[in-house]
């Protein structure tokens, strides 16, 4: 079992930055492919970014490439999402997710993740 606890959300003006954190317990995060997803009001949940457990390689949704960076600190067992140049359309609840340890998944498919955090609200004002 993996427990995930997100933090770092808040209200920021367009062009600003936030860093989201996802503290994991129960398993070492470098044994799990980890991802960030978001859901805006009235919209479906969408993939934002992921980092694969075995290679550490990353993937991003096209709309956040060059602005967001996913990373992990194995010593703190924490996943991060650095968000720069934020836009109003980035407003959403952001969720951290983890796949089963040592599994290979399609990282953009939220149904392939097994563990989810409670979410943290990010609001970007124009």
N, C-alpha and C positions, 0 to 999 in steps of 0.2 A: 504494500500500500504506500502511496506517495501523497503527502499533504503539501498543498501549495498555498502561499499567502502573498498576495500582491500588495504593493504600496507604491506611493509616489505620484498618484494622480492629483489633479487639481484644476484650477482655472488659470489660463494663460492667454496673453494676447497673441494675435496672429504674428508669426515671425519668431516667436519665443521658443523656448526649449523646456523639456521635462525629461526626467529619467525615471522609468518604472523599474521596480524591483520585484522579484518573485523568489521568496525564500522557500526552499524545499526541505522536507524532512521525510524520513522513511527509506530513501534511497539516495545514492550519490547521483547528482544530475548528469555527470559525464557518462553514466550508463543508460541514459534516456535521451531520445530525441525530444527536444523541447520547442514549444512554439508560443507565439503571441497571436491572439485573435481579437477582433473587436466587433461590437454590435451597436449600431446607431439606432435611435428610436424609429420604429416602423420599418426597419431593414433587417435582412438576414445577417447572421454572423459571418464575418469574412476573415480570411487569412491575412496576417500582416507580415510575419517573419518566423523563421525557424532555424534551429541549429542542430545538426545531426550529431548523434552521440559518438559514432565511431571515428569520424573524420574531423568533426568540428566545422564542417562546411556549412555555409548559410544560404538561405533563400529568402527573397522578399517579394511582396506584392509590388507590381510595377509602380503604383502611385506613391510608394514610400521610398523607392530606391534613391539613394543619394542623400536622403534626409534622415532615415532611421537606421540604427545599428543595433543588432542583437549580439549579446555577448554573455559569457558565463564566467563566474569565479568559482572554481572547483573547491578552493580552500574555504569559502564561505557557503558553498552549496547554494548559490544564488544566481538566478538568471536576470539579465537586465535588458531593457529596451531604451536606448538613448534616442530621443525624438527631437530633432532640430527643424527649424523653419516650419513650424507648425501652421496649419491652415484650418479655417473653420470646419472644413469637411473631414478633418481628423477627429472631430468631436464624437465620442463614443464611450461605451464601457469596454475596457480592455481586460482580456482574460489571458492568464498564463495556463499552458497545458503541457502535459507530459505523456509520452507514450510508454507502454510497458518496457521495462528494462531490456536492453539488448535486442529490441525489435527493429525491423526495417519497415518504414511506412512511407506512404505518399504524404509528404509534409503539408501540402496545402489542403488536405482533406481532414476537416475537423472530426469526422466520425472515427478516424483512426487513432485519436488520442484517448487515453483511458482515464486520465486524472485532470481535474480542472480546479482552478482557484475560484474565489468568490467574485472577482472582478474589481476594478478600480475605475472611477469616472475621470475622464479627461474632457475638459471643455475648453475650446479655443474660441475666443471672442474676436470679432472682426474690427 
